[in-house]
Amino acid sequence: MSCLYRIKEARNMMTDTEGKLADYILDNHADILNDSAQVLADKTGTSAAAIIRFAKKIGFSGFSELKVELAKESGGNIENFTEQIRAEDSIHTLIKKTKQVNLQVIEQTYYLMNESTMEKAVQSLKSSRYIYLFGVGSSGIVCDDLLHKLSRIGKFAIHHHDTHFQITNAAHITKDDVALGISYSGETKEVVTAMRYAKESGAVTIGITQLKKSPLARYCDILLYIPTEEREVRIGAISSRESSLIITDLLYLAIAKDNLEQTHDYLLKTKEMVKEFKS
């Protein structure tokens, strides 16, 4: 998990004091590695206690751990790819641009991952009775992909394209189930409503969304973050779809690996059944 990238992603949900610290660290990260919390406090006009709270807010045990992670930074570019697709772009240019976008999306998605949070999500999914998936549009495509994968290894998951069916399903969720909602904005009404019902029913709720305050985040026990795109108008939900797929693929693999022999048998059986339609 990149410390610098995580600070950058969390910047828009910080207080004024936290924002001042974030900006200083982003601009001077190489110069603070030998500073104590008090020294940094003097430089930024804050307090040692505020610096420790800041470190904990972005997922570290304290300022010392934050500095350890800063020291590991390679100094590579952490800015989002913002160049627009243009009408005059050749296929060669499009290939170069999409390659850059995809590579950067992959890197940024892994930067935002927190292993302990991912582990909590996996354990909840493994112990659930049913997994209810909520997403519309491109997020619905991600739900379909995860549904397909889970069904092949005998894990019961539910997802409907029709948003009314999604809400209807939410009414049947129990405390033995897990609800997983995917929304880049964190504001998709259908997903937020379904997750609210799931939360009220006592189910474990997992959200895949941006690192920011949002209606979806309010109803999630576990949050898995995808990178923020800086453009207000997107040609398509390409980056958010790809980053969501990276996370759901990891969840699937973590579930599948626990009993590889059984997983192999499930996959072989479903492959043979599908073969019957091709012969």
C-alpha positions as CSV (number, residue, x, y, z in Angstrom):
1,M,0.0,0.0,0.0
2,S,1.6,3.3,-1.1
3,C,1.6,5.8,1.7
4,L,1.8,8.8,-0.6
5,Y,-1.1,7.5,-2.8
6,R,-3.2,6.8,0.2
7,I,-2.7,10.3,1.6
8,K,-3.6,11.7,-1.8
9,E,-6.8,9.7,-2.1
10,A,-7.9,10.6,1.4
11,R,-7.2,14.3,1.0
12,N,-10.7,15.4,0.2
13,M,-12.1,13.9,3.4
14,M,-9.7,15.5,5.8
15,T,-10.1,18.4,8.3
16,D,-8.2,21.6,7.7
17,T,-5.4,20.5,10.1
18,E,-5.1,17.1,8.4
19,G,-5.1,18.7,5.0
20,K,-2.2,21.0,6.0
21,L,-0.3,17.9,7.2
22,A,-1.2,16.0,4.0
23,D,0.0,18.8,1.7
24,Y,3.2,19.2,3.6
25,I,4.0,15.4,3.6
26,L,3.2,15.1,-0.1
27,D,5.5,18.0,-1.0
28,N,8.3,17.2,1.5
29,H,8.1,13.4,2.2
30,A,11.8,12.9,1.6
31,D,12.7,15.6,4.2
32,I,10.7,14.3,7.1
33,L,12.0,10.8,7.5
34,N,14.3,11.7,10.4
35,D,11.8,14.0,12.0
36,S,10.0,13.2,15.2
37,A,6.3,13.9,15.5
38,Q,7.1,17.1,17.5
39,V,9.6,18.3,14.9
40,L,7.1,17.9,12.1
41,A,4.5,19.6,14.3
42,D,6.8,22.6,14.7
43,K,7.3,22.7,10.9
44,T,3.6,22.6,10.1
45,G,2.2,24.6,13.0
46,T,0.2,21.6,14.3
47,S,0.8,19.3,17.3
48,A,2.4,15.9,17.9
49,A,-1.0,14.5,18.9
50,A,-2.5,15.7,15.6
51,I,0.3,14.0,13.6
52,I,-0.3,10.7,15.4
53,R,-4.1,11.0,14.8
54,F,-3.3,11.8,11.1
55,A,-1.1,8.6,10.8
56,K,-3.9,6.5,12.3
57,K,-6.6,8.0,10.1
58,I,-4.8,6.8,7.0
59,G,-4.3,3.3,8.3
60,F,-1.0,3.3,10.3
61,S,-0.3,2.5,13.9
62,G,1.5,5.7,14.4
63,F,3.9,8.3,12.9
64,S,6.8,5.8,13.0
65,E,5.1,3.3,10.8
66,L,4.0,6.1,8.4
67,K,7.7,7.1,8.1
68,V,8.7,3.5,7.4
69,E,6.3,3.3,4.5
70,L,7.4,6.7,3.2
71,A,11.0,5.5,3.1
72,K,9.9,2.6,0.9
73,E,8.4,4.9,-1.7
74,S,10.1,4.7,-5.1
75,G,9.5,8.3,-6.0
76,G,7.5,7.3,-9.1
77,N,4.6,9.3,-10.5
78,I,1.4,8.9,-8.5
79,E,-0.7,11.3,-10.5
80,N,-3.8,10.1,-12.3
81,F,-3.7,9.8,-16.1
82,T,-5.9,12.7,-17.2
83,E,-5.2,13.0,-20.9
84,Q,-8.4,13.0,-22.9
85,I,-9.2,10.8,-25.9
86,R,-9.2,13.0,-29.0
87,A,-11.0,12.7,-32.3
88,E,-7.7,12.8,-34.2
89,D,-6.1,10.0,-32.2
90,S,-4.8,7.1,-34.4
91,I,-5.1,3.5,-33.4
92,H,-1.5,3.6,-32.4
93,T,-2.1,6.5,-30.0
94,L,-5.2,4.8,-28.6
95,I,-3.2,1.7,-27.9
96,K,-0.6,3.7,-26.1
97,K,-3.1,5.7,-24.1
98,T,-5.2,2.7,-23.0
99,K,-2.0,0.8,-22.1
100,Q,-1.0,3.6,-19.8
101,V,-4.4,3.9,-18.3
102,N,-4.7,0.2,-17.6
103,L,-1.2,-0.1,-16.1
104,Q,-1.8,2.9,-13.9
105,V,-5.2,1.6,-12.8
106,I,-3.6,-1.7,-11.7
107,E,-0.8,0.1,-9.8
108,Q,-3.1,2.5,-8.1
109,T,-5.6,-0.2,-7.1
110,Y,-2.9,-2.3,-5.4
111,Y,-1.6,0.9,-3.7
112,L,-5.0,1.3,-2.0
113,M,-5.2,-2.2,-0.7
114,N,-5.1,-2.9,3.0
115,E,-4.3,-6.6,3.7
116,S,-6.1,-6.8,7.1
117,T,-9.2,-5.2,5.6
118,M,-9.1,-7.6,2.6
119,E,-8.7,-10.6,5.0
120,K,-11.8,-9.5,7.0
121,A,-13.8,-9.3,3.7
122,V,-12.6,-12.8,2.7
123,Q,-13.4,-14.4,6.0
124,S,-16.9,-12.8,6.0
125,L,-17.5,-14.1,2.5
126,K,-16.3,-17.6,3.3
127,S,-18.5,-18.0,6.3
128,S,-21.6,-16.5,4.8
129,R,-24.8,-18.5,3.9
130,Y,-25.5,-16.4,0.8
131,I,-23.6,-13.5,-0.9
132,Y,-25.9,-10.8,-2.2
133,L,-24.3,-8.6,-4.9
134,F,-25.5,-5.1,-5.7
135,G,-24.4,-3.0,-8.6
136,V,-25.8,-1.3,-11.7
137,G,-24.3,-0.4,-15.0
138,S,-20.6,-1.2,-15.2
139,S,-20.7,-2.2,-11.6
140,G,-23.4,-4.7,-12.4
141,I,-21.0,-6.3,-15.0
142,V,-18.5,-6.8,-12.2
143,C,-21.2,-8.4,-10.0
144,D,-22.1,-10.7,-12.9
145,D,-18.4,-11.7,-13.3
146,L,-18.1,-12.5,-9.6
147,L,-21.4,-14.3,-9.5
148,H,-20.2,-16.6,-12.4
149,K,-16.9,-17.3,-10.7
150,L,-18.4,-18.1,-7.3
151,S,-21.1,-20.3,-8.8
152,R,-18.5,-22.5,-10.4
153,I,-16.9,-23.3,-7.0
154,G,-20.2,-24.0,-5.2
155,K,-20.5,-20.6,-3.4
156,F,-24.0,-19.3,-3.4
157,A,-24.3,-15.7,-4.7
158,I,-27.3,-13.7,-5.9
159,H,-27.4,-10.8,-8.3
160,H,-30.1,-9.4,-10.6
161,H,-29.8,-6.8,-13.4
162,D,-33.2,-5.4,-12.6
163,T,-32.8,-2.9,-9.8
164,H,-36.3,-3.6,-8.4
165,F,-35.3,-7.3,-8.1
166,Q,-32.1,-6.2,-6.3
167,I,-34.1,-4.3,-3.7
168,T,-36.6,-7.2,-3.4
169,N,-33.7,-9.5,-2.7
170,A,-32.3,-7.2,0.0
171,A,-35.5,-7.7,1.9
172,H,-34.6,-11.4,2.4
173,I,-31.0,-10.9,3.7
174,T,-30.3,-12.2,7.2
175,K,-27.5,-11.9,9.7
176,D,-25.9,-15.1,8.2
177,D,-25.4,-13.4,4.8
178,V,-23.0,-10.9,3.3
179,A,-24.0,-8.0,1.1
180,L,-21.4,-6.7,-1.3
181,G,-22.2,-3.3,-3.0
182,I,-20.2,-1.8,-5.8
183,S,-20.5,1.9,-6.7
184,Y,-17.7,4.1,-8.0
185,S,-19.4,7.3,-6.8
186,G,-20.7,5.7,-3.6
187,E,-24.0,7.4,-4.3
188,T,-25.9,5.0,-6.6
189,K,-29.4,5.1,-5.0
190,E,-30.3,1.5,-5.8
191,V,-27.1,0.1,-4.3
192,V,-27.2,2.4,-1.3
193,T,-30.8,1.5,-0.5
194,A,-30.1,-2.3,-0.8
195,M,-27.0,-2.0,1.4
196,R,-29.0,0.0,4.0
197,Y,-31.5,-2.8,4.2
198,A,-28.7,-5.4,4.5
199,K,-27.1,-3.4,7.3
200,E,-30.4,-3.1,9.2
201,S,-30.8,-6.9,8.8
202,G,-27.6,-7.6,10.6
203,A,-25.7,-8.9,7.6
204,V,-22.0,-8.1,7.1
205,T,-21.8,-5.3,4.5
206,I,-18.8,-4.8,2.1
207,G,-18.5,-1.8,-0.2
208,I,-16.2,-1.3,-3.2
209,T,-16.0,2.4,-3.8
210,Q,-13.8,5.5,-3.7
211,L,-11.9,6.5,-0.6
212,K,-14.3,9.3,0.5
213,K,-17.3,10.0,2.6
214,S,-20.4,8.7,0.8
215,P,-23.9,7.3,1.4
216,L,-22.6,3.8,0.6
217,A,-19.7,4.1,3.0
218,R,-22.1,4.9,5.8
219,Y,-23.7,1.4,5.5
220,C,-20.5,-0.7,5.1
221,D,-18.7,-2.6,7.8
222,I,-15.8,-3.2,5.4
223,L,-14.6,-0.8,2.7
224,L,-12.4,-1.8,-0.2
225,Y,-11.2,1.2,-2.2
226,I,-10.8,1.8,-5.9
227,P,-8.9,4.8,-7.3
228,T,-10.5,8.2,-7.9
229,E,-10.6,9.5,-11.4
230,E,-10.0,13.3,-11.4
231,R,-12.1,14.0,-14.5
232,E,-15.7,15.0,-13.8
233,V,-16.9,13.6,-17.1
234,R,-15.7,10.1,-18.1
235,I,-16.0,8.6,-21.6
236,G,-16.9,5.3,-19.9
237,A,-16.5,3.6,-16.6
238,I,-13.4,1.8,-17.8
239,S,-11.0,2.5,-15.0
240,S,-13.5,1.9,-12.2
241,R,-14.7,-1.3,-13.8
242,E,-11.1,-2.6,-14.1
243,S,-10.2,-1.7,-10.6
244,S,-13.4,-3.3,-9.2
245,L,-12.6,-6.5,-11.2
246,I,-9.1,-6.6,-9.6
247,I,-10.6,-6.5,-6.2
248,T,-13.4,-9.1,-6.9
249,D,-10.9,-11.4,-8.5
250,L,-8.7,-11.3,-5.4
251,L,-11.7,-12.0,-3.2
252,Y,-12.6,-15.0,-5.4
253,L,-9.1,-16.4,-5.4
254,A,-8.8,-16.1,-1.7
255,I,-12.0,-18.1,-1.3
256,A,-11.1,-20.7,-3.9
257,K,-7.6,-21.3,-2.5
258,D,-8.7,-22.6,0.9
259,N,-9.7,-26.0,-0.5
260,L,-7.9,-26.4,-3.8
261,E,-8.8,-30.0,-4.3
262,Q,-12.5,-29.3,-3.9
263,T,-12.2,-26.2,-6.0
264,H,-10.6,-28.3,-8.7
265,D,-13.4,-30.8,-8.6
266,Y,-16.0,-28.1,-8.8
267,L,-14.3,-26.4,-11.8
268,L,-13.9,-29.8,-13.6
269,K,-17.5,-30.7,-13.0
270,T,-18.9,-27.4,-14.3
271,K,-16.5,-27.6,-17.3
272,E,-17.8,-31.1,-18.2
273,M,-21.4,-30.0,-17.9
274,V,-20.9,-27.0,-20.1
275,K,-19.1,-29.3,-22.7
276,E,-22.4,-31.1,-23.2
277,F,-23.9,-28.0,-24.9
278,K,-20.9,-27.7,-27.2
279,S,-20.9,-31.3,-28.5
